[in-house]
Amino acid sequence: MPKMKTRRAAAKRYSYTGSGKIKYKKQGLRHILTKKSTKRKRKLRKTGILSEAETKRARVLMPYT
């Protein structure tokens, strides 16, 4: 049986923590930043952790990582 392919889009967006959780960069910090509050922009800098339901879907997309 051939190897399964990793979805490259998912591999570029997600990475794993040491404990196996999946982290991602939060959206909304690329442009149109003048109308966003400083507090909001500061909180968007942190990486997010995927929920359990989303983690199951992401693991299907990245089988060997």
Rosetta constraint file for C-alpha pairs under 8 A:
AtomPair CA 4 CA 63 HARMONIC 7.13 0.50
AtomPair CA 5 CA 62 HARMONIC 7.87 0.50
AtomPair CA 5 CA 63 HARMONIC 7.68 0.50
AtomPair CA 6 CA 10 HARMONIC 7.94 0.50
AtomPair CA 6 CA 11 HARMONIC 7.19 0.50
AtomPair CA 6 CA 61 HARMONIC 6.02 0.50
AtomPair CA 6 CA 62 HARMONIC 4.91 0.50
AtomPair CA 6 CA 63 HARMONIC 6.37 0.50
AtomPair CA 6 CA 64 HARMONIC 7.47 0.50
AtomPair CA 7 CA 11 HARMONIC 6.35 0.50
AtomPair CA 7 CA 61 HARMONIC 5.41 0.50
AtomPair CA 7 CA 62 HARMONIC 6.23 0.50
AtomPair CA 8 CA 12 HARMONIC 6.19 0.50
AtomPair CA 9 CA 13 HARMONIC 6.44 0.50
AtomPair CA 10 CA 14 HARMONIC 5.98 0.50
AtomPair CA 10 CA 58 HARMONIC 7.22 0.50
AtomPair CA 10 CA 61 HARMONIC 6.56 0.50
AtomPair CA 10 CA 62 HARMONIC 7.03 0.50
AtomPair CA 11 CA 15 HARMONIC 7.11 0.50
AtomPair CA 11 CA 62 HARMONIC 6.67 0.50
AtomPair CA 13 CA 24 HARMONIC 6.20 0.50
AtomPair CA 13 CA 25 HARMONIC 7.43 0.50
AtomPair CA 14 CA 22 HARMONIC 6.36 0.50
AtomPair CA 14 CA 23 HARMONIC 5.77 0.50
AtomPair CA 14 CA 24 HARMONIC 5.05 0.50
AtomPair CA 14 CA 25 HARMONIC 7.96 0.50
AtomPair CA 15 CA 22 HARMONIC 5.69 0.50
AtomPair CA 15 CA 23 HARMONIC 5.51 0.50
AtomPair CA 15 CA 24 HARMONIC 6.69 0.50
AtomPair CA 16 CA 20 HARMONIC 5.66 0.50
AtomPair CA 16 CA 21 HARMONIC 5.66 0.50
AtomPair CA 16 CA 22 HARMONIC 4.62 0.50
AtomPair CA 16 CA 23 HARMONIC 6.02 0.50
AtomPair CA 17 CA 21 HARMONIC 5.32 0.50
AtomPair CA 17 CA 22 HARMONIC 6.22 0.50
AtomPair CA 17 CA 23 HARMONIC 6.84 0.50
AtomPair CA 21 CA 49 HARMONIC 6.95 0.50
AtomPair CA 21 CA 50 HARMONIC 7.39 0.50
AtomPair CA 21 CA 55 HARMONIC 7.74 0.50
AtomPair CA 22 CA 49 HARMONIC 5.83 0.50
AtomPair CA 22 CA 50 HARMONIC 5.72 0.50
AtomPair CA 22 CA 55 HARMONIC 6.67 0.50
AtomPair CA 23 CA 47 HARMONIC 6.29 0.50
AtomPair CA 23 CA 48 HARMONIC 5.46 0.50
AtomPair CA 23 CA 49 HARMONIC 4.51 0.50
AtomPair CA 23 CA 50 HARMONIC 6.12 0.50
AtomPair CA 24 CA 47 HARMONIC 5.62 0.50
AtomPair CA 24 CA 48 HARMONIC 5.29 0.50
AtomPair CA 24 CA 49 HARMONIC 6.43 0.50
AtomPair CA 24 CA 50 HARMONIC 7.36 0.50
AtomPair CA 25 CA 45 HARMONIC 7.81 0.50
AtomPair CA 25 CA 46 HARMONIC 7.34 0.50
AtomPair CA 25 CA 47 HARMONIC 4.97 0.50
AtomPair CA 25 CA 48 HARMONIC 6.15 0.50
AtomPair CA 26 CA 44 HARMONIC 5.80 0.50
AtomPair CA 26 CA 45 HARMONIC 7.21 0.50
AtomPair CA 26 CA 46 HARMONIC 7.32 0.50
AtomPair CA 26 CA 47 HARMONIC 6.20 0.50
AtomPair CA 26 CA 48 HARMONIC 6.16 0.50
AtomPair CA 27 CA 44 HARMONIC 7.27 0.50
AtomPair CA 28 CA 44 HARMONIC 7.32 0.50
AtomPair CA 29 CA 33 HARMONIC 6.89 0.50
AtomPair CA 29 CA 41 HARMONIC 6.76 0.50
AtomPair CA 29 CA 44 HARMONIC 6.72 0.50
AtomPair CA 29 CA 45 HARMONIC 7.75 0.50
AtomPair CA 32 CA 36 HARMONIC 7.72 0.50
AtomPair CA 33 CA 41 HARMONIC 7.87 0.50
AtomPair CA 36 CA 40 HARMONIC 6.47 0.50
AtomPair CA 36 CA 41 HARMONIC 6.71 0.50
AtomPair CA 37 CA 41 HARMONIC 6.34 0.50
AtomPair CA 38 CA 42 HARMONIC 6.06 0.50
AtomPair CA 39 CA 43 HARMONIC 6.28 0.50
AtomPair CA 40 CA 44 HARMONIC 6.30 0.50
AtomPair CA 41 CA 45 HARMONIC 6.61 0.50
AtomPair CA 42 CA 46 HARMONIC 7.67 0.50
AtomPair CA 50 CA 54 HARMONIC 5.91 0.50
AtomPair CA 50 CA 55 HARMONIC 5.76 0.50
AtomPair CA 51 CA 55 HARMONIC 5.95 0.50
AtomPair CA 52 CA 56 HARMONIC 6.46 0.50
AtomPair CA 53 CA 57 HARMONIC 6.81 0.50
AtomPair CA 54 CA 58 HARMONIC 6.19 0.50
AtomPair CA 55 CA 59 HARMONIC 6.16 0.50
AtomPair CA 56 CA 60 HARMONIC 6.68 0.50
AtomPair CA 57 CA 61 HARMONIC 6.80 0.50
AtomPair CA 58 CA 62 HARMONIC 6.36 0.50
AtomPair CA 59 CA 63 HARMONIC 5.82 0.50
